[in-house]
Amino acid sequence: MVWTFPKGMYLSNIHQERLNAVARKFNERPQRTLNIRTPAERFSQNVTSTG
């Protein structure tokens, strides 16, 4: 979130819609540590394997 909001900024001053958009952006971004999968894909994979 460092790239989106300046350090020390109070998130309580930001509308929930904006916070949701930022969270979606991070969850849809591929990560090297997840073998170029997105966190959302990995979460889905883990949920379906435990269900």
N, C-alpha and C positions, 0 to 999 in steps of 0.2 A: 504494500500500500504506500510505500515511500514515494513511488513515482506518481501517485495520484494525489495525495494530500501532503502538504508540507509538515515537517516534523514539529510536534508540539501543538498541532491544530486540534481543537476539540471536535470530535465527531458528533457530539450531541447537537451541534449547530447545522448539521447537514441533513437534508431530507432523506427519508428512508428509501425513496425511489432511486436516488443517486447512489446510496450505499449498496443497494441491490444490483445496480448496473455494474458497479466496480467489482463486486463479488462474482458476478456472472463472467465478467471479462477475465478475471484471474482463473476461474474454474474451467474456462474454455480454452485456456492457453496451454499448449503442449509444454511439458517439463522434461528435461534431460534425465532427471532422477527417476522418472516414471517410464523410461524407455520411449520417450517422445509421445507419450499418451497424455491426455488432459486429466486433471484431478477428477473431473466429472465422470470420465470414462472409467477410471480406476475405481472410483467409489461404486459405480454401477456394477462393475465386474465383481467387486467384493460382496456387495449386497446379494447379487444373484447366486453366488457360490455358497452363501451361508443359509439361503432360504430354502 
